[in-house]
Amino acid sequence: MARPAGWDQRFLPMVTVVPYVALAVMAALTIALKHDRPGSLAVDLVLCAAAAVWSLALFTLHPQWRDRSAVMGVFLSGLIVFGLVMVLRDPWFGVYTPVLYFYAYRIIGWPRELYFIAGVAVVAGTAQSAGVDTGSWAGRLEYLGILVVNIAPMCLLAWIGEIGGRYYDGREAALREAREANTRLAAALAENAALQERLVEQARAAGVLDERARMAREIHDTLAQGLTGIVTQLQAAEHAADDPAAWRRHHAAATALARESLTEARRSVNELRPEPLETGRLADAVTEVAAGWSARHGVPAQVTVTGEPRTLRPEAEVALFRVAQEALANVAKHACPVTRVGLTLSYMDRQVALDVRDDGRGFDPAARAERDGGFGLVAMRQRIEALSGTLQIESEPGHGTGISACLPAGAPEVRP
């Protein structure tokens, strides 16, 4: 298990410097104590020198080997053997065992370090049991007791250190994960802020486009229709120049259309309901617009109401009223010659439908949309479908035209 970097740096001298200092001190003491026994002195000095060379060759000079558990196991096993031989010769060599403990605790991983810690404890216990008579059973039991007293607490200390190391590693991992999570959260917040900014910009652009589309529909349903009617009445007045009564009638109709168109344009800009809907219900407004159209164009327009009339949502009434206006305007522009027009407003349980049919010359809807853009038909469809409704157009050349707009009678959400 990994240990704190600070611990490693703080105690690194204990395995790189202190062992040589300890061996040098033991060699000096040996010289001082055994100067009169050259044979024994030579053996002890050779053992100290061999332990120093062993440490230098396998540990100090090759730092890259410290991560190789097999090499470190051989290295520490050799040092334990050197230490055991030393304490067997002279118990005071037991002062070298702290160095062996530091090696066992630091360079061998868990749980293999327990074996080496136990080996070092045997060296320490052997040094401590000097003078014990191991030739008797009592002496052997005393020696074993000394070994147990050394092995058990040192192995327990290693286990406690391993638990602490795991706790430290777990805490470091948790802190690292928390830092990474904070980094990801900060990145996500920045991304969300950028996304929100883009969404706000897109919503602003969509609002602008929706407003443009609304104004285009309103202009088409008010100014365009009114101007078309005015042009038609002025052309009729020009053709009736020799008939003062007819000329005045067409001139008055053009003037009335101009006033109505101006009023409707102002109401559309202010997003107000059409004036006929302000003073009456949808059925009355459709009847009024049909009567006005019939009076201007001299074509009978019959309005039929089925079911029980009831008040609808304002936007639904406006949409159906505009469909009626646009359908009648299209009849005047494109259906001639036409002899009659029929408008049917049907109040059903769950739906309200407006059907406008004429017996004019008809047209091909696809060809009309491809030729002139068919904005009037597109505007009608946009109005109806925006309220979860449907718009159907049935027409073919020579067989008249039928337009059917159907809206839910309830109050569904308006589509954006």
N, C-alpha and C positions, 0 to 999 in steps of 0.2 A: 504494500500500500504506500502511496505517496505521502511524504511528510511535509510539514510547513517549510517553505524555503528558508525562513529566518532561523528555524531550528538547525537545518543543515549547515547554514553558514556559521552559526554561532558555535556549533560543536564539531565543525570540520577539523580544527586542530587536534581534537581528542583522538583522531584516527590517522592524522598525518604527521604530527609533531611529537605529541606526548609519548607514543610508543618508543621512539628513539631516545627521548630523554630518560624514560624509565629504564630502558636497557643500559644506557650509559651510566645511570646512577647505580644500577645493580652491578655492573662490571667494576665500577670504582669501589663499591663496598666489598665486593668479592676480593679485589686486590688487597684492600685494607685488612680483611679478616683472614685471608688464606695465603698471605705472602710467604708463610713458613711451610706451606704445602703446595709446592709447585705443580705436582701432578693433578691434584683436584682443582687447583686454580686454573690450570690450562683447559681442563674439560669444561668448567663453568664459563670461561671466557669464550671458548669455541661455541658453546650453546647460545650465549648472548649474541655473538657475532652472526651465527647462523640464523637466529630469529630476525636480526636486523636485516640481513641480506634477503631473507625470505619475504619480509614486508616490503623491502625496497623493490624487489623484482616483480612481485605479483600485485602490488597495490599502489605504491607511491609513484613509480615511474610509468605506470600504464593506467591512467585514469579511465580510459575507455573500457577497461576490463571490469570496472566496478559495477557495470550493468549486466554482466554475465554471471548468472547465478551459479553455474557449474564451476567456473574459475574461482569465484569467491568462496564456494564451499570447500574446494581443495585448499585455498589459501588459509581459511580459518581453521580447517582441520589440522593443517600443519602447525599453526601457531598453538593450538590446544595441546598437540603432542609435545611441542617444545616446552610449553608451560608445565605439563604433567611431569616430564622428565626433570625439569628444574626443581619443582617442589619435592619430588621424590629424593633428589640429592640434598636439597636444603630447603626447609619449610619457609624460610623468610623470603624465598623467591615468589611466594604467594602475593607479594605486592604488585606483581605483574598482571594479576587476574582482572583488576578494573579495566585495563586496556583491552583484555580479551572480551569482557562484557560489552564495552562500547562497540567493538567490531561486530559482535553477535547481534546486538540490538539494531545496528545501523545498516549493515551491508547484506544481510540475508533477509529475504522476504518471508512474510507470514504464510503458512505456519511452520516452515522448515527451520526458522530461527529457534524454535523451542528445543530442537535437538542440540543445536550448538550451545544454547544457553545452559542446557542441562550438562553438556560436556565441560563448559567453563566452571559450572557449579561443582562438578566433581573435582576439578583441579583445586578450587578454593577449599572444598571440604577436606581434600587430602592434605593440604597445607595446614588446615586448622586441627586435623586429627593427629598431628605429629606427637609421638609419645604414646599413643593408644596402642595397646597390645592387641594386634589383630590376629594373634595366634590362638586366642581363646574365643569362645562363643560370645562372651560378654563384650569383649573388645570389638568383635565383628559387628555386633548389634549397635554398639556405640558409634562405630564408624558409619554404619548405614543411617543411624539417626542423624549424624552430622550432615551426611549427604542430603537427606530428605529436607533438613532445615535449610540447606542452601538452595536446593533445586526448586522446592515448592514456591517460596516467596518470589524468587527471580522469574520463574515461569508465569506466576500470577501477575507480576509487574509487567511482563511482556504482553499478557492478555489485556490488562488494563490499558496499556499504551496502544494496542491495536484497536480497542473499542474507541479510545479517544481519537485516534487517527481517522477511523471511519466516520466518527461524528464530525470531525473537522472537514474531511473531504465532502461529506454530505452537505454540510453548511456552505462550503465553497461552491459546490455544484448548484445548490439552491440559489445562492447569491448570483452566480453566473447566469443561471436561467432567468432570474428576476431581471438582471441587467439586459439580457437579450430580449426578454418580453417587453421591457420598457422601451428598448430601441425599436422593436417591431411596432409597439403601440404608437410611439412618436411618428414612425413612418406612416402607419395607418391613418393617424390623425391628420398628418400633412396631406396624404392622398385624399382623405375624405374632404378636407378643406378645398383642395383643388377641384375635386369632383363636384362639391357643392357649388363652387364658383361657376363651373361649367354648366351645371344644371340651372343655376339662376340665369346665366346668360342665355341658355337655350330656352328657358321659360319666357324670358323677356322677348327673345326673337319670335317664339311661337305666339306670344300675346300680340306682338306687332302684326304678324301674319294673319292671325285671327281677326284683328281689328280691320286690317285691310280687306280681308274677305267679306267681313260684315258690311263695311262701307260700300264695297263693290256691289254686294247684293242689294243694299238699300238704294244706292244710286240707280242701279238697273231697274229696281221695282218702282222707283218714284220718278226721277228725272228722265231716264231713258224712255220709260213708257209714256210719261207726260209729253215729252218732246216729240215722240213719234205720233201721238194723237194730235198734237198741235199742228205738226207738218201735214198730217192727213186732212185736218179741217181747213187749213190754209190753202192746200191744193184744191179741195172741193170748192172753197170760196172763189178761187181763181177761175175754176171752170164754170161757176155760176155768176160770172160778172154781169151777164145780161139780165139776171133775175135778182133784183134788189132784195126781195124777201129771203130768197135762199142764201144770198151772200151774207145778209145780216145774221141769219141763223148759224151759218158755219163760223162767222167771225165771233159771235157770242160764245159758241162752243169752244173755239180755240182759246178765247180769253178765260173762260171758266176753267179749262184744263190747265192753263198757265198758273192761275191762282191756286188750284188744287195741288199741282205739282210743287209749287213753292212752299205751300203749307206742309206737305208730306216730307219735302226735303228737310225742312227745319225740324220736324218731329223725328226724322230718322237720325239726324246729327245728334239730337239730344236723347236718342234711344227711347223715345216715347212710343206708345201704342198708336196705330193708325186711328185717325179721328172717328171713323165709323164704329170701331170697337170701343171707343171711350163712351159713346152714347148708347150703345145697344149690344146685344149678344151676337155671337158669331153668325147665327142664321140671319139675323137682321142686317148685319154688315154685308154678308154675301149677297143678299137680296138687293141691298142698296147699290152695290157696285155693279151688279148685273143690270139693274134698271138704268143706271147712268150710261153704261156701255151700250145697251140696246138703243137708248135715245140718241146717242151720238152716231151710231153706225146704221141705224134702221134695220137691225136684225133682231128678231124675237129671241130673248134669252129667258128661258123658264127655269125657275128655282124650285126644287122639291126637297122638303125636309122630312126624313123618316125617323121614327123613334122619338123618345122623349128628350127635347132639347135641354141641355144643362150647361152650366158654366165649366169651362175647361181652364187649364193652366194658361196664363197670359201668353207664354211663348208658343204654346200649341195653337192658340187662336190666331196669333199673328202669323205663324207659319202657314196655316190653312188659308187665311185671308190673302196672303201674298201669292199663294199658289193659284187661287181664284183669279186674282188680278193678272198674273203672268199668263195664265191659260187664255183668258179673254183677249189680252194683248196679242198673243200669238195667233189667235183666230183672226183678228183684224188684219194682222200683217201677212199671214201666210196661207190662210184657209180659203180666201175668196176664190171663186164665188161660194158663199155659204147662205143657207136659207134659215137655219135654226140652230140654236145652241141650248144645251140642257145642262144644268148644274144640279147635282144631287148631294145633299149633306145628310149622312146617315149616322145616327147615334146608336151604337150597339152597346152590349153589356161591357165589353172590355176594350172596344176600339171606337174611334170616330173616323169616318172616311168622307172624302170629298171627291166626287167624280165629275169631270167636265168633258162633255162630248159634243162634237159638231159634225155636220154632214158636208164639210168642205172638201177641198181637193186632196187633203192628206199629204203625207210626205214620208220619206225614209229617214227615221231618227238617226241612224248611223251616218248616212250621207250628209244630213244637216249638221251634225256635230263636227264632222270632218271638214265641211266646207267653211263654216263661219264660227266654229268654236262652240256654238250652242250654249252660250253662257246662261241664257234664260233657263234652259232645261237643267244645266249644271247647278245654278243657284237654287232652283226648286228642290233638286235632289239633296243638296247640302243642307238646306233648311230642315227637310223632313228627316233625313238620316241622323242629323245631329240630335234629334229628339227620340231616337230609337224607333223611328217609323220607316215606312217603305213607300217608294214612288214607282209607279208603273206607267209606261207610255206605250200605247198601242196605236199604230198608224201605218197606213200604206197608201201610196198614190191612188187617188180616185175613190177612196173609201172612208174619208173622214179621219178624225183623230179622237182618241180617248185618253184622258189623263186621270189616274187614280192615285190619290194620296191618302195614306192610312197612318194614324197615330194611336198609341196606347191611350186609353181613357184615364189611366191612373197618373202617377207622378214619378216616372222613372228618372234616374239621374241623367242630366244633359251631358252628352259626350263632349269632351274637350275638342 
